[in-house]
Amino acid sequence: MIRDIRSAADLAPAYDLVVVGAGPAGLSAAIEASTHGLAVLLADENEAPGGQIYRSVERASDADLARMGPDYAAGRMLIGRFRRADLSYARRATVWNVGPADEETGDGAHALEVGISLGGIARPIAAHRVILATGALERPLPFPGWTMPGVMAAGAAQILMKSSGLVPSGRTILAGTGPLLYLLASQLLRAGVSVTAVVDTTPVGNWRLALPHLLSFATSPYALKGLRLLFEVHRRTRVIRGVTALEAVGSGKFGALRVHRGIKSMHIEGDLLLLHQGIAPNLNLTLAAGCDYGWDERLAAFRPAVDGRGASSVAGVSIAGDAAGIVGAVASAHQGELAGLTAARDLNRLDQGAYERRRNQLAQKLARALKGRTFIENRFRPGKSFRVPGDDGTIVCRCEEITAGKLREVAALGVPGPNQMKAFTRCGMGPCQGRLCGLTAVELLAQCRGVAPGEVGYYRLRPPIKPVTLYELAALPHTEAAIVAVAGFVERAADGAQDAKHGSQQ
């Protein structure tokens, strides 16, 4: 049975393996590693395991399972295996740093240190290996009016539906691209929501890129599921394809969506607009850990550099699941298993022969799960006009309300990258730390400079990658180096403490 860690005081000072994220990849990595005798800690910021794809599946009713579909219900089996595993589980925990172990406080045996906050207290945890399974983020879809009340991300609507059973009550419009757009539409329709229209912004020209991979897709598990999904949505609501531009309008709040198809346009009234333009790897913790990354043109996003086992460029740090590249729930689980297995092999918990046999089994399962992904990536690749807003008045950075026009002004000054753009405009400096604006800002700057996004690079991310309070930091162990950093030198800090003590006695 798992050990449920509720307080930072209950955390061990060191683990063989720390897994970050309790989605399909993280759960599978933790289970696999624990079966080989590793001391495993799985840390996740949510209340219950499952990640976004299996959110709240343990307490879902039969009606919820029927509405969300069989892929969602499959999460119960995985979480059941996790509940029976011999490992430690820290829920509602914030992992804000992964890096080399501190030479002063480390035990010399563990190469890595993980910064975790739990129950309002921060702790550094030593680890031999770390697996980052932080999943993906919804890609922004910036266009005029996308920040007004009544417009929200489709993923946020799905979270409300899974965690609280809340669904929209008014006329709902979905806009964007990707399989998840149609999946959410079907789930809302089954829940009785009035879905006025599904507005598909997928570029028509994507078919030319996807067709060479059609046969592989047709023989994959995705084909039949996709056809059923499309048929259901088309049968029950209006689907508008070939859309080239969008504009949300309303007096103080969303009231209608203006849809452009070339020179033609239409006006669709509604009460709620849900946006989705695919997902991209969640890189913040990966980049803060120092892992190498690069631009994936087919994905139109940055992704970390990993080998076939999930190992990153940082020794001891592996990345699995959608955090390493969008692969879906089933493939994410197999990548997690492979990363957990490799951690056990690296720590000498199984011999090479047993490792090779198990690895070959997982590699075959992973190859089957990945079949058809190339077609999907090419078919639903977001159009450039929806990734980089042409209208200068469109807000790119929601936290700081920075427009595309302001970013273009700064780009014209010759800034070499997004970090300098951040210094000039504060774009990416808000609470989301670039999660919502990063890809848009990078592609906009690359467009202005006439270079590929890979040449521009991404934001330079430093820990903590999540907000940490002063109270939590004060709870960290006070090392000699920390005292010197604040007081100047240890003796002076000790003298100050003595002076304070004497002063309180007088």
ZAZA-906204 format. One record per residue (C-alpha): z, y, x. Coordinates in steps of 0.02 Angstrom, whole numbers, padded with zeros to 5 digits, always signed. Last residue first. Example, Ala and Ser with C-alpha at 12.3 -4.5 7.8 and 13.67 -1.06 7.14 Angstrom:
ZAZA-906204
+00357-00053+00684
+00390-00225+00615
end
This chain:
ZAZA-906204
+01477+02162+00853
+01432+01979+00827
+01253+02015+00767
+01221+02117+00923
+01281+01975+01034
+01155+01855+00955
+01012+01979+00963
+01049+02011+01146
+01051+01824+01179
+00882+01801+01093
+00811+01944+01192
+00873+01869+01353
+00788+01704+01307
+00623+01794+01272
+00641+01890+01435
+00669+01728+01528
+00516+01648+01450
+00390+01779+01498
+00288+01913+01407
+00376+01897+01241
+00233+01846+01124
+00113+01749+01236
+00257+01692+01346
+00344+01616+01195
+00182+01528+01143
+00158+01457+01318
+00338+01392+01320
+00304+01303+01158
+00380+01353+00991
+00342+01208+00873
+00249+01270+00718
+00356+01329+00573
+00316+01511+00611
+00133+01471+00583
+00171+01409+00407
+00273+01565+00368
+00135+01675+00439
+00018+01598+00311
-00137+01494+00354
-00305+01530+00271
-00436+01396+00310
-00546+01383+00464
-00398+01423+00576
-00482+01406+00693
-00642+01485+00758
-00816+01487+00686
-00963+01570+00773
-01084+01600+00630
-01249+01508+00640
-01397+01508+00757
-01540+01633+00771
-01657+01515+00865
-01624+01376+00739
-01670+01495+00599
-01849+01501+00666
-01914+01669+00728
-02000+01821+00653
-01852+01937+00682
-01839+01990+00500
-01864+01810+00441
-01732+01746+00560
-01610+01878+00495
-01644+01826+00315
-01629+01642+00360
-01460+01671+00443
-01392+01781+00303
-01446+01657+00168
-01371+01508+00259
-01205+01594+00288
-01179+01680+00121
-01073+01559+00019
-00979+01467+00157
-00975+01621+00266
-00788+01628+00291
-00756+01606+00103
-00611+01731+00112
-00720+01870+00183
-00795+01894+00357
-00965+01816+00319
-01050+01985+00300
-00927+02110+00375
-01076+02231+00400
-01092+02275+00585
-00977+02141+00656
-01051+02008+00540
-01227+02056+00596
-01168+02030+00776
-01108+01856+00728
-01267+01823+00630
-01378+01840+00783
-01477+01951+00903
-01448+02118+00817
-01606+02221+00842
-01569+02376+00739
-01695+02314+00611
-01577+02169+00573
-01445+02297+00522
-01561+02376+00394
-01615+02204+00334
-01434+02156+00307
-01405+02314+00205
-01559+02275+00099
-01500+02097+00066
-01340+02168-00006
-01161+02156+00057
-01030+02141-00080
-00890+02094+00042
-00842+01928-00037
-01008+01905-00126
-01112+01912+00032
-01296+01908-00018
-01300+02038-00157
-01475+02076-00220
-01522+02261-00205
-01651+02230-00069
-01754+02117-00183
-01844+01985-00080
-01698+01864-00086
-01700+01729+00049
-01665+01552-00015
-01754+01577-00181
-01911+01650-00102
-01907+01511+00030
-01921+01375-00101
-01783+01244-00111
-01830+01068-00048
-01829+00957-00201
-01981+00846-00166
-01960+00845+00023
-01777+00795+00022
-01803+00672-00121
-01949+00586-00034
-01851+00571+00128
-01701+00500+00033
-01801+00356-00041
-01716+00222+00061
-01552+00288+00129
-01447+00159+00035
-01554+00015+00098
-01539+00076+00278
-01350+00096+00257
-01330-00082+00195
-01429-00148+00344
-01329-00042+00466
-01166-00101+00388
-01208-00283+00418
-01267-00245+00595
-01104-00152+00631
-01000-00299+00571
-01089-00420+00687
-01090-00299+00833
-00904-00261+00817
-00857-00444+00808
-00956-00475+00968
-00886-00321+01056
-00705-00369+01029
-00591-00289+00902
-00443-00168+00912
-00495-00097+01081
-00476+00088+01035
-00664+00114+01046
-00692-00037+00935
-00572+00029+00802
-00655+00200+00807
-00825+00116+00791
-00769+00024+00634
-00705+00185+00556
-00870+00273+00594
-00970+00128+00523
-00864+00122+00366
-00886+00309+00342
-01074+00293+00362
-01072+00155+00231
-00974+00264+00109
-01091+00411+00139
-01241+00298+00105
-01170+00257-00067
-01118+00436-00108
-01278+00528-00061
-01363+00560+00107
-01354+00748+00140
-01328+00772+00326
-01175+00755+00440
-01049+00828+00317
-01140+00727+00182
-01062+00568+00249
-00984+00544+00420
-00939+00649+00572
-00857+00581+00729
-00739+00668+00852
-00671+00570+01001
-00773+00661+01132
-00858+00814+01060
-01049+00797+01049
-01030+00703+00885
-01015+00516+00854
-01082+00460+00684
-01127+00284+00739
-01314+00320+00745
-01286+00477+00847
-01229+00646+00785
-01290+00826+00803
-01217+00930+00663
-01326+00997+00522
-01398+01169+00488
-01498+01195+00330
-01675+01194+00261
-01659+01005+00235
-01837+00977+00296
-01816+01110+00431
-01654+01038+00499
-01577+01172+00611
-01459+01113+00748
-01278+01072+00785
-01162+01039+00932
-00979+01008+00893
-00851+01137+00952
-00708+01093+00834
-00739+01258+00742
-00917+01198+00714
-00863+01038+00628
-00725+01125+00530
-00849+01250+00457
-01000+01137+00440
-01002+01086+00256
-01173+01003+00250
-01296+01079+00123
-01316+01056-00064
-01455+01083-00189
-01504+01243-00276
-01386+01246-00424
-01347+01387-00545
-01260+01381-00714
-01294+01525-00833
-01179+01552-00982
-01200+01645-01147
-01388+01630-01169
-01550+01719-01209
-01710+01663-01124
-01839+01800-01088
-02010+01748-01025
-02129+01799-00885
-02309+01775-00834
-02383+01844-00672
-02324+01694-00571
-02200+01600-00677
-02059+01725-00700
-01898+01689-00795
-01786+01827-00858
-01617+01752-00901
-01512+01826-01041
-01341+01891-01088
-01235+01883-00931
-01094+02010-00928
-01070+02197-00919
-01226+02229-01022
-01341+02086-00979
-01477+02026-00861
-01500+01881-00742
-01665+01886-00647
-01768+01739-00586
-01929+01714-00488
-02065+01583-00457
-02035+01455-00595
-02158+01309-00595
-02057+01210-00721
-01969+01250-00885
-01872+01107-00966
-01819+01123-01148
-01685+01005-01210
-01650+00829-01273
-01804+00727-01230
-01836+00815-01064
-01656+00785-01011
-01656+00601-01058
-01826+00567-00980
-01778+00654-00819
-01619+00551-00804
-01705+00386-00843
-01840+00423-00715
-01712+00469-00583
-01608+00312-00608
-01765+00204-00598
-01822+00285-00436
-01656+00310-00345
-01622+00126-00311
-01775+00125-00195
-01944+00041-00218
-02025+00197-00294
-01948+00306-00158
-02030+00208-00018
-02195+00216-00110
-02180+00403-00139
-02153+00449+00044
-02328+00514+00077
-02316+00608-00090
-02166+00716-00043
-02249+00849+00064
-02393+00879-00058
-02272+00872-00204
-02172+01015-00129
-02316+01134-00170
-02253+01154-00348
-02097+01239-00282
-01938+01179-00370
-01869+01324-00474
-01832+01217-00628
-01759+01311-00777
-01663+01189-00887
-01650+01264-01060
-01537+01299-01209
-01405+01170-01166
-01288+01172-01316
-01147+01062-01251
-01111+00900-01344
-01030+00808-01199
-01185+00699-01181
-01287+00858-01160
-01168+00921-01026
-01183+00759-00929
-01372+00759-00943
-01384+00938-00881
-01264+00898-00738
-01376+00756-00681
-01531+00864-00700
-01462+00998-00583
-01393+00861-00469
-01569+00798-00438
-01621+00962-00356
-01678+01134-00410
-01616+01292-00490
-01570+01351-00664
-01459+01284-00803
-01441+01383-00965
-01294+01365-01084
-01279+01432-01261
-01094+01436-01299
-00943+01321-01287
-00954+01270-01105
-00859+01112-01056
-00677+01082-01006
-00617+00903-00980
-00490+00963-00852
-00534+00880-00686
-00707+00811-00720
-00774+00949-00834
-00696+01090-00735
-00765+01017-00573
-00937+01000-00653
-00937+01183-00703
-00892+01230-00525
-01035+01123-00459
-01157+01212-00574
-01111+01376-00490
-01069+01521-00605
-01150+01660-00705
-01057+01730-00856
-00985+01877-00761
-01115+01952-00643
-01145+01884-00467
-01319+01811-00495
-01385+01975-00567
-01536+01996-00454
-01563+01835-00354
-01456+01734-00235
-01453+01543-00254
-01316+01488-00134
-01317+01307-00073
-01177+01203-00145
-01063+01139-00008
-01059+00966+00070
-00936+00833+00124
-00786+00858+00239
-00789+00683+00313
-00733+00728+00489
-00673+00574+00583
-00543+00606+00719
-00494+00490+00862
-00346+00468+00980
-00240+00585+00876
-00097+00710+00899
-00036+00808+00747
+00004+00995+00758
+00110+01045+00608
+00106+01186+00481
+00234+01198+00340
+00200+01262+00164
+00202+01088+00085
+00070+01026+00205
-00025+01124+00338
-00120+01023+00468
-00184+01070+00642
-00262+00917+00724
-00243+00882+00910
-00356+00771+01013
-00349+00671+01174
-00195+00568+01137
-00109+00483+01285
-00050+00639+01377
+00095+00663+01258
+00037+00835+01206
+00151+00987+01202
+00102+01072+01365
-00074+01005+01385
-00117+01048+01205
-00231+00913+01136
-00415+00954+01124
-00472+01024+00957
-00468+01007+00769
-00403+01152+00665
-00368+01206+00486
-00333+01042+00398
-00252+01091+00233
-00152+00956+00144
-00146+00939-00045
-00143+00751-00016
-00078+00670+00143
-00117+00483+00144
-00047+00361+00269
-00123+00188+00295
-00110+00005+00246
-00243-00007+00110
-00207-00054-00072
-00234+00123-00139
-00397+00134-00040
-00465-00024-00119
-00429+00050-00291
-00511+00213-00238
-00671+00119-00197
-00667+00022-00361
-00634+00178-00464
-00778+00272-00381
-00906+00162-00469
-00867+00258-00630
-00957+00411-00562
-01116+00314-00522
-01106+00234-00695
-01122+00398-00792
-01020+00556-00822
-01021+00544-01012
-00980+00358-01020
-00842+00379-00892
-00766+00525-00986
-00772+00428-01150
-00685+00280-01066
-00550+00402-01008
-00541+00472-00831
-00374+00458-00743
-00436+00372-00585
-00603+00465-00589
-00518+00634-00560
-00654+00689-00436
-00769+00545-00387
-00920+00649-00329
-00817+00800-00278
-00695+00706-00167
-00618+00546-00233
-00434+00551-00188
-00307+00651-00289
-00228+00824-00282
-00361+00893-00165
-00342+00961+00011
-00366+00794+00099
-00286+00713+00251
-00309+00527+00286
-00190+00467+00423
-00228+00301+00505
-00126+00189+00622
-00263+00067+00672
-00242-00117+00634
-00422-00172+00607
-00408-00162+00418
-00345+00017+00439
-00509+00073+00519
-00613+00008+00374
-00503+00085+00239
-00495+00255+00325
-00682+00262+00352
-00718+00209+00172
-00602+00342+00100
-00675+00477+00213
-00857+00435+00175
-00835+00416-00014
-00732+00576-00030
-00555+00592+00038
-00582+00720+00177
-00518+00730+00355
-00483+00562+00439
-00352+00557+00577
-00355+00402+00688
-00234+00322+00810
-00095+00432+00743
+00032+00550+00822
+00185+00653+00779
+00210+00555+00618
+00203+00659+00461
+00356+00650+00348
+00416+00824+00398
+00248+00893+00342
+00298+00843+00167
+00214+00741+00029
+00146+00593+00130
+00101+00449+00014
+00107+00289+00115
-00034+00176+00058
+00000+00000+00000
end
